[in-house]
Amino acid sequence: MALEILYFAWVRERIGLPKERLETNAKTVAELVEELKAREERYAVAFADISALRVALDQDLSDFSASLEGVREVAFFPPMTGG
């Protein structure tokens, strides 16, 4: 399946891309993260501590155990703070 992957804030800085489109066989967000970490060191660094990250699937907040079935866009970002 093809997914649009978006990276925000320090995740984008560590990976060096704001977004990318990729083909994956991952069934869950956690499996996608493992695929990304195996690609290159910069991904491994960005996803070293997923407890410091949030994920949205098609612009809805989700969690790392969520299924990717029917998903077109995955966004990774640090927790949001208010002010």
PyRosetta script that sets phi, psi and omega in degrees:
from pyrosetta import init, pose_from_sequence

init()
pose = pose_from_sequence("MALEILYFAWVRERIGLPKERLETNAKTVAELVEELKAREERYAVAFADISALRVALDQDLSDFSASLEGVREVAFFPPMTGG")
pose.set_psi(1, 146.7)
pose.set_omega(1, 178.3)
pose.set_phi(2, -96.1)
pose.set_psi(2, 133.3)
pose.set_omega(2, 178.8)
pose.set_phi(3, -128.2)
pose.set_psi(3, 145.0)
pose.set_omega(3, 169.4)
pose.set_phi(4, -92.8)
pose.set_psi(4, 120.5)
pose.set_omega(4, -178.7)
pose.set_phi(5, -109.3)
pose.set_psi(5, 125.6)
pose.set_omega(5, 179.8)
pose.set_phi(6, -111.8)
pose.set_psi(6, 139.3)
pose.set_omega(6, 179.5)
pose.set_phi(7, -123.0)
pose.set_psi(7, 134.4)
pose.set_omega(7, -178.0)
pose.set_phi(8, -125.2)
pose.set_psi(8, 154.3)
pose.set_omega(8, 174.5)
pose.set_phi(9, 55.9)
pose.set_psi(9, -133.7)
pose.set_omega(9, -174.8)
pose.set_phi(10, -67.7)
pose.set_psi(10, -20.5)
pose.set_omega(10, 175.5)
pose.set_phi(11, -64.0)
pose.set_psi(11, -46.2)
pose.set_omega(11, 177.5)
pose.set_phi(12, -61.7)
pose.set_psi(12, -41.7)
pose.set_omega(12, -179.6)
pose.set_phi(13, -62.7)
pose.set_psi(13, -41.8)
pose.set_omega(13, -178.3)
pose.set_phi(14, -71.8)
pose.set_psi(14, -36.6)
pose.set_omega(14, -179.1)
pose.set_phi(15, -83.0)
pose.set_psi(15, -31.5)
pose.set_omega(15, 178.2)
pose.set_phi(16, 87.8)
pose.set_psi(16, 12.5)
pose.set_omega(16, 179.2)
pose.set_phi(17, -138.2)
pose.set_psi(17, 143.1)
pose.set_omega(17, 174.3)
pose.set_phi(18, -80.8)
pose.set_psi(18, -28.0)
pose.set_omega(18, 179.9)
pose.set_phi(19, -165.1)
pose.set_psi(19, 163.5)
pose.set_omega(19, 174.5)
pose.set_phi(20, -158.5)
pose.set_psi(20, 158.5)
pose.set_omega(20, 176.7)
pose.set_phi(21, -111.1)
pose.set_psi(21, 132.0)
pose.set_omega(21, 179.9)
pose.set_phi(22, -145.0)
pose.set_psi(22, 155.4)
pose.set_omega(22, 175.2)
pose.set_phi(23, -92.0)
pose.set_psi(23, 134.5)
pose.set_omega(23, -179.7)
pose.set_phi(24, -142.2)
pose.set_psi(24, 154.9)
pose.set_omega(24, 172.4)
pose.set_phi(25, -106.7)
pose.set_psi(25, 4.4)
pose.set_omega(25, -178.2)
pose.set_phi(26, -61.6)
pose.set_psi(26, 140.3)
pose.set_omega(26, 178.2)
pose.set_phi(27, -97.7)
pose.set_psi(27, -23.5)
pose.set_omega(27, -179.4)
pose.set_phi(28, -131.8)
pose.set_psi(28, 167.1)
pose.set_omega(28, 176.3)
pose.set_phi(29, -60.9)
pose.set_psi(29, -41.8)
pose.set_omega(29, -179.4)
pose.set_phi(30, -59.6)
pose.set_psi(30, -41.2)
pose.set_omega(30, 177.3)
pose.set_phi(31, -65.7)
pose.set_psi(31, -37.9)
pose.set_omega(31, 177.0)
pose.set_phi(32, -62.2)
pose.set_psi(32, -44.0)
pose.set_omega(32, 179.0)
pose.set_phi(33, -60.1)
pose.set_psi(33, -42.6)
pose.set_omega(33, 178.9)
pose.set_phi(34, -63.2)
pose.set_psi(34, -40.2)
pose.set_omega(34, 176.1)
pose.set_phi(35, -61.5)
pose.set_psi(35, -44.7)
pose.set_omega(35, -179.7)
pose.set_phi(36, -63.3)
pose.set_psi(36, -45.5)
pose.set_omega(36, -179.0)
pose.set_phi(37, -59.9)
pose.set_psi(37, -31.9)
pose.set_omega(37, -178.6)
pose.set_phi(38, -78.7)
pose.set_psi(38, -13.9)
pose.set_omega(38, -176.5)
pose.set_phi(39, -68.2)
pose.set_psi(39, -54.7)
pose.set_omega(39, -174.9)
pose.set_phi(40, -154.9)
pose.set_psi(40, 161.9)
pose.set_omega(40, -179.2)
pose.set_phi(41, -59.7)
pose.set_psi(41, -37.8)
pose.set_omega(41, -178.0)
pose.set_phi(42, -61.7)
pose.set_psi(42, -34.2)
pose.set_omega(42, 176.3)
pose.set_phi(43, -72.0)
pose.set_psi(43, -41.0)
pose.set_omega(43, 178.7)
pose.set_phi(44, -60.0)
pose.set_psi(44, -39.8)
pose.set_omega(44, 178.4)
pose.set_phi(45, -67.2)
pose.set_psi(45, -45.5)
pose.set_omega(45, -177.6)
pose.set_phi(46, -63.5)
pose.set_psi(46, -35.0)
pose.set_omega(46, -176.1)
pose.set_phi(47, -106.6)
pose.set_psi(47, 19.7)
pose.set_omega(47, -178.0)
pose.set_phi(48, -62.0)
pose.set_psi(48, -35.5)
pose.set_omega(48, -178.3)
pose.set_phi(49, -129.3)
pose.set_psi(49, 89.7)
pose.set_omega(49, -176.4)
pose.set_phi(50, -70.8)
pose.set_psi(50, -12.5)
pose.set_omega(50, 175.5)
pose.set_phi(51, -67.8)
pose.set_psi(51, -15.9)
pose.set_omega(51, 178.2)
pose.set_phi(52, -94.1)
pose.set_psi(52, 10.8)
pose.set_omega(52, -177.3)
pose.set_phi(53, -125.5)
pose.set_psi(53, 157.6)
pose.set_omega(53, 170.9)
pose.set_phi(54, -122.6)
pose.set_psi(54, 160.0)
pose.set_omega(54, -179.5)
pose.set_phi(55, -137.0)
pose.set_psi(55, 143.4)
pose.set_omega(55, 174.5)
pose.set_phi(56, -126.0)
pose.set_psi(56, 136.4)
pose.set_omega(56, 177.1)
pose.set_phi(57, -111.0)
pose.set_psi(57, 119.4)
pose.set_omega(57, -175.4)
pose.set_phi(58, 48.4)
pose.set_psi(58, 44.1)
pose.set_omega(58, 174.4)
pose.set_phi(59, 71.6)
pose.set_psi(59, 16.6)
pose.set_omega(59, 174.0)
pose.set_phi(60, -115.7)
pose.set_psi(60, 128.5)
pose.set_omega(60, 178.2)
pose.set_phi(61, -55.6)
pose.set_psi(61, 139.8)
pose.set_omega(61, -177.2)
pose.set_phi(62, -145.0)
pose.set_psi(62, -165.5)
pose.set_omega(62, 176.1)
pose.set_phi(63, -132.3)
pose.set_psi(63, 172.4)
pose.set_omega(63, -172.2)
pose.set_phi(64, -73.3)
pose.set_psi(64, -13.2)
pose.set_omega(64, 177.2)
pose.set_phi(65, -89.6)
pose.set_psi(65, -3.6)
pose.set_omega(65, -176.1)
pose.set_phi(66, -66.3)
pose.set_psi(66, 146.2)
pose.set_omega(66, 176.8)
pose.set_phi(67, -72.3)
pose.set_psi(67, 146.8)
pose.set_omega(67, 176.2)
pose.set_phi(68, -96.3)
pose.set_psi(68, 3.5)
pose.set_omega(68, -178.6)
pose.set_phi(69, -59.6)
pose.set_psi(69, 124.2)
pose.set_omega(69, 179.1)
pose.set_phi(70, 78.1)
pose.set_psi(70, -1.1)
pose.set_omega(70, -178.3)
pose.set_phi(71, -81.2)
pose.set_psi(71, 140.6)
pose.set_omega(71, 177.1)
pose.set_phi(72, -111.2)
pose.set_psi(72, -27.1)
pose.set_omega(72, -175.5)
pose.set_phi(73, -135.0)
pose.set_psi(73, 133.2)
pose.set_omega(73, 176.4)
pose.set_phi(74, -123.6)
pose.set_psi(74, 127.9)
pose.set_omega(74, 179.7)
pose.set_phi(75, -120.4)
pose.set_psi(75, 133.8)
pose.set_omega(75, 177.4)
pose.set_phi(76, -114.3)
pose.set_psi(76, 135.8)
pose.set_omega(76, -178.0)
pose.set_phi(77, -159.8)
pose.set_psi(77, 158.4)
pose.set_omega(77, 175.4)
pose.set_phi(78, -72.3)
pose.set_psi(78, 163.3)
pose.set_omega(78, 178.5)
pose.set_phi(79, -55.5)
pose.set_psi(79, 145.6)
pose.set_omega(79, 179.6)
pose.set_phi(80, -84.8)
pose.set_psi(80, 145.9)
pose.set_omega(80, 175.0)
pose.set_phi(81, -121.5)
pose.set_psi(81, 151.3)
pose.set_omega(81, -180.0)
pose.set_phi(82, -104.1)
pose.set_psi(82, 171.1)
pose.set_omega(82, -179.9)
pose.set_phi(83, -163.1)
pose.dump_pdb("model.pdb")
